[in-house]
């Protein structure tokens, strides 16, 4: 056993406190893992000082605590400031505070942990894609007025697929629906959605694409904030309409799409106008055309009557007789043109009526068929 009272064991040149502190500081700085390190913890205290923000990180599971500081010059660079009770992710280095002989964590960046960190990543991705112009209104394409072929990208087991199919059938039984299945939840969802949209592009028949999913938790809908999905929508050769069933916020897929709706059913109604509305619009156009033709006929008849009155007041001659004959011929040609146009409109009307009767599901049910 050593006897420390023995004078021959005392060093001739003892190290000073300052020297020991510098030695410890050099030892910490010479360790690469301590010069640049990310630390997670809960802020248990925070004090604002003219020189910076002094705070303490507490381990959420254990009892360990770490004193930390953000110098005044670094505060404007922080994504978030340390606040008591928040969980944060801090980047910085370990240093020694010589006056107190303690080590502390000198922070260079503070990020929110958990949902806050995910929101920050989403915000940065949104800003980067917006800078590329993917969300600009100028690049959005107009939807076809009366599409005959529609592609639907969603899960085959999701309720959204049934809602869309029923809505499209009810609004226009003659529309052709192409189904491109995809996984719309989980880690594999972004790549699955990208492949489904690519299949539609390769097929080439669709005039518009509906990308849909029913409601769910925010983490279940995170695939629609994936950069892979955003770029797949932007590169699709035909317009894309999103119908993602959540009203709390917009996904990046909604922002890049050519049009968006709050639910899958609303997306189907946005893409395909109701057949009855088209019929009513057609009848309205017929009425407007007939009224326009009648106004023209009345105007021409009025001009003809004025010319006839003028002719009756003067002595008729050969030139005047020829003019009258020309006007009579013009009147006959105009009447024949009006009659031919009205006949064409009547034929279109009859064709549309026959088509509506053929597509009416009530006639099928009256013959004894049922689903």
C-alpha positions in Angstrom: 0.0 0.0 0.0 1.4 3.4 -1.0 1.9 6.0 1.7 1.1 9.4 0.1 2.5 11.1 3.1 5.9 10.1 2.0 7.6 13.2 0.6 9.6 11.4 -2.0 6.3 10.5 -3.8 5.3 14.2 -4.4 6.1 15.4 -8.0 8.7 18.1 -8.3 6.6 20.0 -11.0 2.9 19.6 -10.2 0.4 20.6 -13.0 -1.7 23.7 -12.5 -5.4 23.7 -12.6 -5.3 25.8 -15.8 -2.9 23.4 -17.4 -5.1 20.4 -16.4 -8.1 22.1 -17.9 -6.3 22.9 -21.2 -5.1 19.2 -21.3 -8.7 18.0 -20.9 -9.9 20.4 -23.5 -7.3 19.3 -26.0 -8.2 15.7 -25.3 -11.8 16.4 -26.1 -11.0 18.3 -29.2 -8.7 15.6 -30.5 -11.6 13.1 -30.4 -13.4 13.4 -33.9 -16.6 12.0 -32.5 -16.9 14.9 -30.1 -16.1 17.7 -32.6 -19.2 17.1 -34.7 -22.0 15.3 -32.9 -25.8 15.2 -32.9 -27.4 14.9 -29.5 -31.1 14.4 -28.8 -32.8 15.2 -25.5 -35.5 17.3 -23.8 -34.8 20.9 -22.9 -35.2 21.1 -19.1 -34.1 24.7 -18.7 -33.3 27.6 -20.9 -32.0 31.1 -20.1 -31.5 34.0 -22.5 -28.3 35.9 -21.9 -26.6 38.8 -23.8 -23.9 36.3 -24.9 -26.4 33.6 -26.0 -28.9 31.0 -24.9 -27.9 28.7 -22.0 -29.9 25.6 -21.7 -29.8 22.1 -20.3 -30.6 18.9 -22.2 -32.0 16.0 -20.2 -32.0 12.4 -21.2 -35.6 11.2 -21.7 -34.9 7.8 -20.3 -32.0 8.1 -17.9 -31.1 10.9 -15.4 -28.1 12.3 -17.3 -28.1 16.0 -18.1 -25.9 18.0 -20.5 -25.3 21.8 -20.1 -25.3 23.5 -23.5 -25.0 27.0 -25.0 -25.8 28.7 -28.3 -23.7 31.8 -28.8 -25.4 35.0 -29.8 -23.8 35.0 -33.3 -25.3 31.5 -34.0 -28.9 32.2 -32.9 -30.1 33.6 -36.3 -29.0 30.3 -38.0 -31.2 28.1 -35.7 -34.2 26.4 -37.2 -35.9 26.5 -33.7 -34.8 28.0 -30.4 -34.5 25.8 -27.2 -37.8 25.9 -25.3 -38.4 24.2 -22.0 -40.3 20.9 -22.4 -39.6 20.4 -26.1 -37.6 17.5 -27.5 -34.9 18.6 -29.8 -32.0 17.4 -31.9 -28.9 19.5 -31.4 -25.7 19.6 -33.5 -22.4 20.9 -32.1 -19.2 20.0 -30.2 -18.0 19.3 -26.7 -16.0 22.0 -25.1 -14.6 22.9 -21.7 -15.7 25.9 -19.7 -12.5 26.7 -17.9 -13.7 29.2 -15.2 -16.0 26.5 -13.7 -14.0 23.5 -14.7 -17.0 22.0 -16.5 -17.6 20.7 -20.0 -20.5 22.0 -22.0 -22.1 21.4 -25.4 -21.6 24.3 -27.8 -24.6 24.0 -30.1 -24.5 25.2 -33.7 -28.0 24.0 -34.8 -31.2 23.0 -33.0 -34.0 21.0 -34.8 -37.4 19.9 -33.5 -37.5 16.2 -32.9 -40.3 13.7 -33.9 -43.2 15.3 -35.8 -41.5 18.7 -35.7 -38.5 17.3 -37.5 -40.7 15.6 -40.1 -42.5 18.9 -40.6 -39.2 20.7 -41.1 -38.1 18.1 -43.7 -41.4 18.4 -45.5 -41.2 22.2 -45.5 -37.7 22.1 -47.0 -38.7 19.6 -49.7 -41.7 21.8 -50.5 -39.5 24.9 -50.8 -37.0 23.1 -53.1 -39.7 21.7 -55.4 -41.5 25.1 -55.5 -38.2 26.7 -56.5 -38.1 24.3 -59.5 -41.6 25.6 -60.5 -43.4 22.3 -60.0 -46.2 24.0 -58.1 -46.6 27.0 -60.5 -50.1 27.6 -61.8 -48.8 28.2 -65.3 -47.7 24.6 -65.7 -51.1 23.1 -64.8 -53.0 21.7 -67.7 -56.7 22.0 -68.4 -58.9 19.0 -67.9 -60.6 17.5 -71.0 -64.2 18.7 -71.2 -65.7 15.3 -72.0 -63.2 12.5 -71.4 -64.0 9.1 -72.7 -61.1 7.1 -71.1 -60.1 7.7 -67.5 -57.3 6.0 -65.5 -57.6 5.5 -61.7 -54.5 4.9 -59.5 -55.4 3.6 -56.0 -55.4 0.5 -54.0 -57.6 -2.4 -55.2 -58.8 -3.1 -51.7 -59.5 0.5 -50.7 -63.0 2.0 -50.5 -61.8 4.8 -52.7 -61.8 2.5 -55.8 -65.4 1.5 -55.2 -66.5 5.1 -54.7 -64.8 6.3 -57.8 -66.2 3.5 -60.0 -69.8 4.0 -58.8 -69.6 7.8 -59.3 -68.2 7.5 -62.8 -70.9 5.0 -63.8 -73.7 7.1 -62.4 -72.5 10.3 -64.2 -71.7 8.7 -67.6 -72.2 5.0 -68.1 -70.3 5.2 -71.5 -67.0 6.2 -70.0 -64.1 3.7 -70.1 -62.2 3.3 -66.8 -58.7 1.9 -66.7 -57.5 0.7 -63.3 -53.8 0.8 -62.4 -53.4 -0.7 -58.9 -50.9 0.8 -56.4 -50.0 0.6 -52.7 -51.1 3.9 -51.1 -49.7 3.3 -47.6 -46.4 2.3 -46.1 -42.7 2.4 -47.1 -43.3 0.9 -50.5 -46.1 3.2 -51.4 -44.1 6.0 -53.2 -42.4 3.5 -55.6 -45.7 1.7 -56.2 -47.6 4.9 -57.1 -44.8 5.9 -59.4 -45.0 2.6 -61.2 -48.8 2.8 -61.5 -48.6 6.2 -63.1 -45.9 5.0 -65.5 -48.1 2.1 -66.6 -50.8 4.6 -67.5 -48.4 6.7 -69.5 -47.1 3.7 -71.4 -50.6 2.5 -72.1 -51.4 5.8 -73.7 -55.2 5.5 -73.8 -56.2 7.6 -70.8 -57.1 11.3 -71.2 -56.9 12.0 -67.5 -55.6 10.2 -64.3 -57.3 10.1 -60.9 -54.9 9.5 -58.0 -57.0 8.8 -54.9 -57.0 7.4 -51.4 -59.5 7.6 -48.6 -59.0 9.3 -45.3 -56.5 8.2 -42.6 -53.9 9.4 -40.1 -51.3 11.8 -41.3 -48.5 9.2 -41.1 -50.6 6.9 -43.4 -50.8 9.7 -46.0 -47.1 10.5 -45.9 -46.5 8.8 -49.2 -48.3 11.6 -51.0 -45.5 14.0 -49.7 -42.8 11.8 -51.3 -40.6 13.5 -53.9 -40.9 10.3 -56.0 -44.7 10.7 -56.2 -44.5 14.5 -56.9 -42.1 14.0 -59.8 -44.2 11.1 -61.2 -47.3 13.4 -61.3 -45.3 16.3 -62.8 -43.9 14.0 -65.6 -47.2 12.3 -66.4 -48.1 13.1 -70.0 -51.9 13.6 -69.2 -53.5 15.8 -66.6 -53.6 14.3 -63.0 -56.4 14.9 -60.5 -55.9 14.0 -56.9 -58.7 12.9 -54.5 -57.0 12.3 -51.2 -59.4 12.0 -48.4 -58.1 14.5 -45.8 -59.0 18.1 -45.1 -56.5 19.0 -42.5 -53.7 20.1 -44.9 -52.6 19.8 -48.5 -50.1 17.2 -49.6 -47.4 17.9 -52.1 -49.3 15.6 -54.5 -52.2 18.0 -54.3 -50.0 21.0 -55.0 -48.3 19.5 -58.1 -51.5 17.9 -59.5 -53.4 19.7 -62.3 -56.5 19.7 -60.1 -57.3 18.4 -56.6 -60.4 17.4 -54.7 -60.9 16.6 -51.0 -62.3 13.1 -51.6 -62.1 10.4 -54.2 -65.8 10.9 -55.0 -65.3 14.6 -55.5 -62.4 13.9 -57.8 -64.6 11.6 -60.0 -67.3 14.3 -60.2 -64.6 16.9 -61.1 -63.3 14.8 -64.0 -66.6 13.6 -65.6 -69.6 15.9 -66.0 -73.0 14.4 -65.5 -74.6 13.1 -68.7 -77.9 14.9 -67.9 -76.0 18.1 -67.6 -74.5 17.5 -71.1 -78.0 16.8 -72.5 -79.4 20.0 -70.9 -76.5 22.0 -72.3 -77.1 20.5 -75.8 -80.7 21.5 -75.7 -79.7 25.0 -74.6 -77.4 25.3 -77.6 -80.2 24.2 -79.9 -82.5 26.8 -78.5 -79.9 29.5 -78.9 -79.1 28.4 -82.4 -82.8 28.5 -83.4 -83.2 31.9 -81.9 -80.2 33.2 -83.7 -81.4 31.8 -87.1 -84.8 33.4 -86.5 -83.3 36.8 -85.8 -81.3 36.6 -89.0 -84.3 35.5 -91.0 -86.4 38.4 -89.5 -83.6 40.9 -90.3 -83.3 39.7 -93.9 -87.1 39.7 -94.4 -87.2 43.3 -93.0 -84.5 44.4 -95.5 -86.4 42.7 -98.3 -89.7 44.5 -97.3 -87.9 47.8 -97.3 -86.5 47.2 -100.8 -89.9 46.1 -102.1 -91.5 49.3 -100.8 -88.8 51.4 -102.6 -89.4 49.5 -105.8 -93.1 50.2 -105.6 -92.5 53.9 -105.4 -90.4 54.2 -108.5 -91.0 53.2 -112.1 -89.8 49.6 -112.5 -87.1 49.0 -115.1 -85.1 46.0 -116.2 -82.3 46.6 -113.6 -84.8 46.9 -110.8 -86.5 43.8 -111.8 -83.2 41.9 -111.8 -82.5 43.2 -108.3 -85.9 42.1 -107.1 -85.3 38.6 -108.6 -81.9 38.4 -106.9 -83.4 39.3 -103.6 -86.1 36.7 -104.1 -83.4 34.1 -104.9 -81.5 35.2 -101.8 -84.6 34.7 -99.7 -85.2 31.2 -101.0 -81.6 30.2 -100.4 -81.7 31.5 -96.9 -84.9 29.7 -96.2 -83.4 26.4 -97.5 -80.3 26.9 -95.4 -82.3 27.5 -92.3 -84.4 24.4 -93.0 -81.3 22.3 -93.6 -79.7 23.5 -90.3 -82.8 22.9 -88.3 -83.1 19.4 -89.8 -79.4 18.7 -88.8 -80.1 19.9 -85.3 -83.2 17.8 -85.1 -81.3 14.7 -86.2 -78.6 15.4 -83.5 -81.4 15.7 -81.0 -82.9 12.4 -82.0 -79.5 10.7 -81.9 -78.8 12.0 -78.4 -82.3 11.0 -77.2 -81.8 7.4 -78.5 -78.4 7.2 -76.9 -79.8 8.3 -73.5 -82.5 5.8 -73.8 -80.0 3.0 -74.6 -77.8 3.9 -71.6 -80.7 4.3 -69.2 -80.2 1.6 -66.5 -83.9 1.6 -65.7 -84.7 0.0 -69.0 -82.3 -2.8 -68.2 -84.0 -3.3 -64.8 -87.5 -3.3 -66.4 -86.4 -6.2 -68.6 -85.8 -8.3 -65.5 -82.0 -7.8 -65.1 -80.6 -6.9 -61.7 -77.1 -6.6 -60.2 
